[in-house]
Amino acid sequence: FFLPIPMELRRHPLIGHLGDQVHVPFLMVLTLLIYWRGPFTGKLKMAIVGGMIIGGSIEFLQLLVGRSALWGDFFLDLAGISLASGLVIWKGHKKIAGLNLMVLMVLILSAQLYFLPGLILGSFHAQKVFPLISDFEGTHEHWLWSDTFDAQVNLVESDGNTVLLLESGPPSRWPGAQMKHFPNDWTGYKTLKLDVRHVTPDREKVPFSVRLDDYQTRIDQAWVSDYFKATTEWKTYSLPIVDREVNQGGRILNLKDMSYVVVFLSARGDSTRLEIDNIRLE
């Protein structure tokens, strides 16, 4: 929890997605150990509190070593603690309520993590087709893209192809579509290209921007972005990536450890619709 995650693990389409889930078995086992041994032996409520304090402390201390503190991770901690509590109540106290609690937590985890199989399969596909980032024709590609702020992100049929439809409506705050499940080493490529058109009624052009984050962005909030204007006709837009200085200055975008591609609709407050296809490196 307190060491930098090796690139090979972060980039792996299976291990990278399952890494966060280690919170569940870790806190479950830890809570059971606190209950079975030490000053809280046999004191379930104190063992639960101890597990929660440890889980919360892990998230706080990760901020001091360049890792991320996430509410989602703490939720997984609580799930592990609840599973441990259910096991003790069921097997130790001989109460069926413990089994019910375990079943409930398994159902909640399943509902929260329903996307994982599709995300993992989509990530394997993204590695297979790289340097194509996304053409939206893969079976599981819809799991790889998510919205930012008030955007709506969907895959739709357009001119016989599947494309990404990015929509916003007032009030909106930099709505966009983002993706991070591609191979992270972009060295050897010079340009990110994507095909875009807008399908907004009564508009000649729609402004949008493309933003690229490397892994360092999560710490210093510095990135590379370019601004474009989409027309009603399909057009290829290019964003140079070699030796690009980030917006805050002071460093160059690290092509060996790329993290996110984000397409933003730049006209806040307007109802706009953008179609995107064939995002690739050349």
N, C-alpha and C positions, 0 to 999 in steps of 0.2 A: 504493500500500500504506500510505502514511502520512498520507493526507488523509481527512477525514470523507467518507463516501459520501453523495452527494446523495440526498434522499428519493425523488426521481423514479426513480432507478435502483434503490434498495432495494425500492421498491414495485412495480416493473414485473414482471409475472408471468413474463417470459422472461429479461430481463437480470438480475433479482434472483437467479434460481436458477442461472444460468450464470456469475455473477460469480466465484465461488470457483474455477471451473475454469481461470481465467486463470493459476493457479499452474503448470499443466502446460506450456503453450507458453512461458511466461516463463522458467521454470528450464531448459527444454530449450534454448532459444536462448542463454540466458546461459552454460550449461555449454559449448555449442559455441563461443561467443566466447572463453571462457577457454582452451579447448583450441587454438583457431586463432591467438590473438593474446596477447601479453604474456609474462610470465615462465614460464608453464606451457605454452607452445606445444609441442604434440606429446606432452605428459605427461598421459595420460588419467586416471591415478589421482589426480594432483594436481588436475586440473580437476574431478573428481568430488567430492573433499574440499572444494574451493573453492565449488562449487555448494551442497553441504550446509551449509557455514558461512553462506553468504549466506541460504539458505532459513530456517535456524534463527534467524539474526539478525533477519530480517524479522518473524518471529512474536514475538520478544522485544521488539523496538522498538515493535511495534504496541500493546503494553500501555501505553507511555508517551504515546500520542497518542489514547487513548480507544477504540482498536480492540480486537478480540478475538484472543488467541493460541490457535490450535486445532491439536490433533494431526492432525485431518483435513486441514488445509491443508498441514501439513508432509509428510503422506503424498502429497499431490498434487505437492509439490515433488520428492519422491523419484521419483515416477513420471516427471516431466519429465526429471530427471537420468538415469534409466535409459533413457529413449527416446533421449536424446542419446548415451549410451554405446553403445547398440546400433547406432545409425547409424554411429558412428565405427568400431566393430569390424567392421560389415558392409561399409561402403563404403570405409573407410580401410585397415583391416587385411585386407580380403578374406576374412573368416571368416563362415561361415554362422551361427555362434553369435550374432552380432550381430543378424541378422534374427530368429532364434528369440527373443532377448530382447525385441525390439520387439513381436513378435506376442504374447508372454506378457504384456507390460505392457498392451497394448491389451485383451486378454481380462480382465485383472484390473480395469482401469478400467471396462470394460463391466459386469462383475459388481458392482462397487462402486456404480456410478451407474445401475443398471438402472431405478431409480424415477424418474429425472428426467423422461422424457416424460409419465408419468402425473401427476407433480407439477405440471408446467407447464400441462398441459391442465386439471387441477383448479383451478389458480390463476386461469386465465382464466374458468372457470365461476364461481368465487367472486366475481370482480369483476362478472360479469354479473348475479348474483342479489342482490348487496348492496342493502339492509341486512340481508338474510338471511345470517347467518354460515354456517349449515349446517343443511340438513334431511335430509342423508344419502341423498338420492334421485339425486344426480348420478352419472354413470358413473365419474368418477375421484375421488370424494370420499374414498375410503378411503386414498388416498395423502396426503391433507392432515393426517390425524390420526396422532399417535404416542403411545406410552405413556410414563409416568414411573415410574421405579423398578421395582417388581415387578408392575405392572398388566398385564392382558391387555385389549387394545382390538380389538373386531371390529364389523363391521356385520352385523346380523341382521334377519330379518323378525319383526315384532311387530304383531299386529292389522291386518295388511294393509299396514303401512308399514315402510320400512327405518329402523332406529334404530341408535344407537351403544350397544353393550353394553360397560360398564366393569366388570371383575371384579378382585377381589383375593383373596389367600389368605395365611394366616400362613406365615412371618413376612413382614410387608410394611412399607414405609417410605413413607408418604404416597403411595400409588399413585394415578395419575390419568391423564387423557387431555388432550392439549394440541394446539392448532392456532394457526398464525400466518400463514396464507396468505390473509388477507382484506385488503380495502382498509384502509389504516391511519388515514385521517382520519375520526373519528367525531363531529366537531362537528355540531351540529344534532340530535343524538339524546340522549334523557334516560335511557333504561333499557335494560339488557340483559336479555332474557327467554329462558327455556328451559323446555321441558316435560320432566318427570322423573318416573319411578316406580322403585321397587326391586322386584326379583324374587328376593329372598333368602328361602329357606324359613325358616319359624319365626321371623320377625322382624316386629315391628309397624312400626318405623321404622328407617331407615338414615341416619346423618348424612353430609352431604357439604358441600363448600364450592366456591365459584367464585372464581377469582383472575384479576385483570386486570393485565397488565404493559404499561407503555409502553416506548419505546425506552430511556429513561433507566434503567429497571430493571436492565438488563444491567451498569450501572456501580455504582449505589448499592444494589441489591438491596432496593428498596422498591416495594410494590405495593398494590393495593386488593383486598380479599377479603370475602365475606360467607358466613355459615354457615347451612345449612338442614337440614331433616330430610325425607327422602323417605318417602312412604307407598306402599302397594301399588296405589294408584290414580294415574292420570296427573294431574299438577297443574302449573300454570305458576308458576315462581319468578322473582322480579324482583330485579335488582341495580341500584340507582341509580348513575349514572356522572358526573353533572354536579357539579363543584366538590367532588369526593371527595379528601380528604387521604390520602396513602399511609400505610401502617402505621408507617413510621419517623418520620413527621411532617416538617414543614419544607417540603413542596411539595405541589402539587395534581396529580393524575393528568392527564397531557397527552393530551387527546382528539384532538389533531391528529396524533399520532404513536404510535398504539397498536401493540403488538407481539404479545402472546400472550393467548389465552383458555385457562384450565386449569380442569378440573373434577377435584377431589380427593375420594377416599373418606376420610372423617375418622376412621373407627374402625380404627386400626391393629391388626393381628393377627387381625382377624376375616375370615372368608370372606364377602364381600358382592358383590352383583351389582346394577348400576344401569343402567337404560335411559334414554337421553337423546335428545331430538328437538327440532327446530324452534328452534335457537338464533338469535335475531334481535335487532336494535336497533329501538327504537320511540321 
